[in-house]
Amino acid sequence: MRDELKFYRGDDVRWSSQAQGTWKKKTGQIIAVVPPRSQPEDTLYQKNINTAEYYSYEFGNPRDHESYIIAVNGKTNRAKPRLYWPKVKGLELDGGNNGTNN
């Protein structure tokens, strides 16, 4: 049986995020697993993930637990996917939206 907070590269996941008083549901696909106490940028580099294919941002300080970088597709087919590094406790497996935005 799978640990409910353990995910793998390629898993489709969903979570909610809040900004400026508005909550949004997001769905995406895990593209990298970040080991404890590691920088997400280092993990992307080590996995040879071309960050030029994504909109991304500074991820912040390392976390003391395994975490995940998630790609969320843009609103149009031409838009680059955006990278997120959400808190693990808010992630859930998604039924297969395959990285589409809600």
N, C-alpha and C positions, 0 to 999 in steps of 0.2 A: 504494500500500500504506500502511496505517495504522501510525503509530509505536506501539509496544506500550505506551508510557506516556502516550499522548495519548488523552484521552477527551472526550466531548461531552455537553452537557445532554441528558437523556433516556436516556442509556446505563444499562443495568442492569449493576451491578458486584458483585463479592464480595471479601471480605478476611477475615483472621483478626485478632482482637484478644485481648489478655491483660489480665486484672485479677484481683488477689488469687490468683495462681497457677493460674487457670483460663483455658483458651483457648476462645474462641467464634468460630464462623463467622458472618459477617453478610452479608446481601445487601440491596441497596437500589438506588435510582435517583438519578443525579446531577441535582440541581435547580439548581446554579449552578457556574460555573467561576470560580475566584478567581485574578485575575492575580498575577504575582510582586510581592512587597512590598506586598500589600494585605491589609486586615483582612477576614475573612469576613463580619463584621456589615455592613461598608460595602457589600460586593458584594450581600448580600441586600436591603439598602435600595435600592441603585441599580437592581436588577432588579425592584423592587416585589413582592418575595416576602413574603407576610403571615406573619411568624414566629409569630403567635398561633395558627396552625393546627398548630404543631409543638411538641414538647418540645425544648428546646435548652439550651445551656450556653455559658459563656465559651469561646471557641475558642483563645485564646492569642495568641502573637506571630506577626506575618506571616512567611511563608516566602519564600525567594529564588527560587522556581520556581512555575509554574502548579500549582494544586491544586483540589480539588473538594469541594463540600458535598453530602452524600448523605443522603437521607431513607430511613429504614428503617421499614416499617409496624410498628404495635404488635402485641401478641400477640392482641388481639381486634379485631373490626371497629369497635368504639366507641373504642378507644384512639387517641390522636394519634400520628402518626409521630414518630420521634425523629431529630434531625439529628446527623450525624457529620462530622468533618473528618479522615479517616484519612491516613496517609502514602501518597503516590502509589506508591511502589515495591511496596507490598503489594496493590495493586488489580489485579483481573483482570476482563475482560468476563464477564458471566454469561449463560447460555444463554436467559434470558428469564423468570426468576422474578418479574419486575416488582415489585421492592421487598418481597418477602416475607421474613420472618425464618426462618432455619434453626435 
